Amino acid sequence: MALLLLLPLLVSGFMVCLKDPTIYCRLHRWEGQMLYLQVGRYGIYCLLMAMAITAALAGVISHDWGTFCPSWAQSSTQGTEVAQAVCYPVNADFLGALGKFAAHVGIAGAQFSQTAAFLVIAGILTLLMPTVWSRLTVRSLKKELKANDRDEIEMYLLAQSVRHSPICSALVKAFAFKRQVMITMDDRKVYVGHITDIGAPTEVTGVDQEISLIPSVSGYRDKDTLRVVYTTDYPNDTPIRPVGFRQGNIVSISFFSDAIRESFKRADAARVAEEAAPKVHPKKE
């Protein structure tokens, strides 16, 4: 009898982790015993909701309501013949009927047959709870975010799932708002461009694996001063394929601005001109 509740509990808990978007985006963080505890927790929630629904249905519907007979038939002068034609018994005691069936097939004794039927119904409803759970979650998010598109919800959840990592958070924002970023790799190479893909979280990995970027400018950092030296400007009129990077090789990331780049150019030009200008020494009297 315990398997009638344990198996649906575990299965429903794992299905909640897979179907609920708010949980799935953080599922890769849990491993080992933590994952088992989370699955068990959500499974218990599903079981309790299923038992509450089953108890409510049994309390409201599962009764023998007696015989339904219209008032005009009860007062009819024709008596029994009319009553037999229009009056009929109303018995919605599904819990009792299932209990008798459980006792007949040997699932439980006659004393606990209705209890067994109750647990079987609760176990079946437990398996349906993850679908209801996920739909309620999506509806609540749409109402909270005032979003009609599921992609907007996924992007919001993705941003929430990487709040613990500044680099991942910057990548997600750049991808969502189509902003250019400047990425410095661990080999001192520098790339500027638009991020086209950051991957999607799975059951075992997050979004901190690889990215795809279409470069517009590239260069390197000077080994002594670490100043950015741009060496290549990619043409805008020629399609360029995205370049893939491992996020583990990224040292720093920042949003790129052409205005800031031009200001650095002017500062460098002024510095070079100042160094190249002849120095005038004051005359000694």
C-alpha positions in Angstrom: 0.0 0.0 0.0 2.9 2.3 0.7 4.0 2.0 -3.0 0.6 3.5 -4.0 1.8 6.7 -2.5 5.6 6.6 -2.6 5.9 6.1 -6.4 3.4 8.8 -7.4 5.1 11.1 -4.8 8.6 10.7 -6.3 7.4 10.8 -9.9 5.2 13.9 -9.4 8.0 15.6 -7.5 10.5 15.1 -10.4 7.9 16.1 -12.9 7.3 19.4 -11.1 11.1 20.0 -11.3 10.9 19.5 -15.0 7.7 21.3 -15.9 7.7 24.3 -13.6 9.9 26.9 -15.4 10.8 28.7 -12.1 12.2 25.4 -10.7 13.7 24.0 -14.0 16.0 27.0 -14.5 17.6 26.3 -11.1 17.5 22.5 -11.3 21.2 22.2 -12.3 22.3 23.7 -8.9 21.0 20.6 -7.0 23.0 17.5 -6.9 22.9 14.3 -4.9 21.0 14.4 -1.6 19.8 18.0 -2.2 18.1 16.9 -5.5 16.4 14.0 -3.7 15.2 16.2 -1.0 13.8 18.8 -3.4 12.0 16.0 -5.4 10.6 14.6 -2.2 9.5 18.1 -1.0 7.6 18.9 -4.2 6.2 15.4 -4.3 4.8 15.8 -0.8 3.2 19.1 -1.9 1.5 17.3 -4.8 0.3 14.5 -2.6 -1.2 16.8 -0.1 -3.0 18.8 -2.8 -4.3 15.5 -4.3 -5.5 14.2 -1.0 -7.3 17.5 -0.3 -9.0 17.4 -3.6 -10.0 13.7 -3.1 -11.3 14.5 0.3 -13.3 17.4 -1.0 -14.8 15.4 -3.8 -15.7 12.5 -1.5 -17.2 14.8 1.1 -19.3 16.8 -1.5 -20.2 14.2 -4.1 -19.6 10.7 -2.8 -23.1 10.1 -1.2 -26.2 8.0 -1.8 -28.7 10.7 -2.4 -31.7 8.4 -2.4 -34.4 8.5 -4.9 -35.1 11.5 -7.0 -38.8 12.0 -7.6 -40.6 15.2 -8.9 -43.1 16.7 -6.6 -45.9 16.4 -9.1 -45.2 12.6 -9.4 -45.4 12.2 -5.6 -48.9 13.8 -5.6 -50.1 12.0 -8.7 -53.4 10.1 -8.4 -52.0 7.3 -10.5 -49.6 6.3 -7.7 -46.9 3.7 -8.1 -46.9 3.4 -11.9 -46.1 7.1 -12.4 -43.4 7.0 -9.7 -41.7 4.0 -11.3 -41.6 5.8 -14.6 -40.2 9.2 -13.6 -38.5 8.5 -10.2 -35.0 7.1 -10.2 -32.3 6.5 -7.6 -29.3 8.9 -7.3 -26.2 7.2 -6.0 -22.9 9.1 -6.5 -21.0 7.1 -3.8 -17.9 6.4 -6.0 -15.7 5.8 -3.0 -18.0 3.0 -1.7 -18.1 1.4 -5.2 -14.4 1.6 -5.6 -14.0 0.2 -2.1 -16.1 -2.8 -3.0 -14.1 -3.4 -6.1 -10.8 -3.1 -4.2 -12.1 -5.7 -1.7 -13.3 -7.9 -4.5 -9.9 -8.0 -6.3 -8.0 -8.5 -3.0 -6.2 -5.1 -2.9 -7.5 -4.5 0.7 -9.8 -6.1 3.2 -13.4 -5.1 3.6 -12.5 -3.0 6.6 -10.0 -0.8 4.8 -11.4 -1.1 1.3 -12.6 2.5 1.1 -9.3 3.8 2.6 -7.5 1.9 -0.2 -9.8 3.4 -2.8 -9.1 6.9 -1.4 -5.4 6.4 -1.6 -5.6 5.1 -5.2 -7.6 8.1 -6.3 -5.1 10.4 -4.4 -2.2 8.6 -6.1 -3.7 9.1 -9.6 -4.4 12.8 -8.9 -0.8 13.2 -7.5 0.5 12.3 -11.0 -1.7 15.0 -12.5 -0.7 17.7 -10.1 2.6 18.7 -11.9 0.7 19.7 -15.1 -1.7 21.8 -13.0 1.2 23.2 -11.0 3.1 24.3 -14.1 0.1 25.9 -15.7 -0.7 27.9 -12.6 2.9 29.0 -12.4 3.0 30.2 -16.0 -0.4 32.0 -15.6 0.9 33.7 -12.4 4.1 34.8 -14.2 2.1 36.2 -17.1 -0.1 38.2 -14.8 2.9 39.4 -12.7 5.0 40.4 -15.7 2.1 41.5 -17.9 3.6 39.3 -20.6 1.8 37.4 -23.4 4.8 35.6 -24.8 6.4 32.6 -23.1 9.8 33.8 -24.4 9.5 36.9 -22.3 8.9 34.7 -19.2 11.8 32.5 -20.1 14.1 35.4 -20.5 13.0 36.8 -17.1 13.6 33.5 -15.4 17.0 33.2 -17.1 18.0 36.6 -15.8 16.9 35.6 -12.3 18.8 32.3 -12.4 22.1 34.1 -13.1 21.9 36.9 -10.6 24.6 35.2 -8.5 27.1 35.6 -11.3 27.9 39.2 -12.6 29.5 37.9 -15.8 26.5 35.6 -16.6 24.1 38.4 -15.7 25.9 40.8 -18.1 25.8 38.3 -20.9 22.1 37.7 -20.4 21.3 41.4 -20.4 23.5 42.0 -23.5 21.7 39.1 -25.3 18.2 40.3 -24.2 18.7 44.0 -25.1 20.9 43.4 -28.2 23.7 45.5 -26.8 27.4 45.2 -27.8 29.8 43.9 -25.3 33.6 43.8 -25.0 35.0 40.5 -23.9 38.5 39.9 -22.7 39.7 36.3 -22.8 42.4 34.7 -20.6 44.9 34.8 -23.5 44.4 38.7 -23.6 42.5 38.6 -26.8 39.6 41.1 -27.0 36.4 40.8 -28.9 33.6 43.3 -29.4 30.2 42.3 -30.8 26.7 41.1 -30.3 25.9 37.9 -28.5 23.6 35.7 -30.6 23.2 32.7 -28.2 24.0 31.9 -24.6 22.6 28.4 -24.5 19.7 27.1 -22.4 19.8 25.6 -19.0 19.3 21.8 -18.8 18.8 19.4 -15.9 22.6 19.2 -15.3 24.0 22.5 -16.7 23.2 26.1 -16.5 23.8 28.9 -19.0 27.5 29.4 -17.9 28.9 27.0 -20.5 29.4 28.6 -24.0 28.2 31.7 -25.9 28.1 32.7 -29.6 29.2 36.2 -30.6 29.2 38.0 -34.0 32.4 40.2 -33.7 32.5 43.8 -35.0 36.0 44.6 -33.6 38.8 42.5 -32.2 42.2 43.1 -30.8 44.3 42.3 -27.8 45.5 43.8 -24.5 49.1 45.0 -24.3 51.0 42.7 -22.0 52.6 45.5 -20.1 50.0 48.3 -19.9 46.9 46.0 -20.5 45.6 48.8 -22.8 43.2 47.5 -25.5 44.8 47.6 -29.0 42.2 47.1 -31.8 43.6 45.3 -34.8 40.6 44.3 -36.9 37.4 46.0 -37.8 34.9 43.6 -39.4 32.9 44.9 -42.3 29.2 45.6 -41.8 28.2 44.7 -45.4 29.5 41.1 -45.2 27.7 38.3 -43.3 29.9 37.0 -40.5 29.4 33.7 -38.8 29.2 33.7 -35.0 32.2 32.7 -33.0 31.8 30.4 -30.0 33.5 31.0 -26.7 33.7 29.1 -23.4 32.5 31.2 -20.6 35.2 29.7 -18.4 37.9 31.4 -20.6 36.3 34.9 -20.2 38.3 37.2 -17.8 36.1 40.3 -18.0 33.1 41.6 -19.8 31.6 45.1 -20.2 29.1 46.9 -22.3 30.8 48.5 -25.3 30.3 52.1 -26.3 31.6 53.7 -29.6 31.6 57.1 -27.8 33.9 55.8 -25.1 36.1 54.2 -27.8 36.4 57.5 -29.6 37.3 59.4 -26.4 40.1 56.9 -25.8 41.3 57.5 -29.3 41.4 61.2 -28.8 43.2 60.8 -25.5 45.8 58.5 -27.1 46.3 60.9 -30.0 46.8 63.8 -27.6 49.3 61.8 -25.6 51.3 60.8 -28.7 51.3 64.4 -29.9 52.5 65.6 -26.6 55.3 63.1 -26.5 56.3 63.9 -30.1 56.4 67.7 -29.5 59.8 69.2 -28.8 60.3 70.3 -25.3 61.3 74.0 -24.8 63.8 74.5 -22.0 63.8 77.9 -20.2 66.9 80.0 -20.9 69.4 80.6 -18.1 70.1 84.1 -17.2 
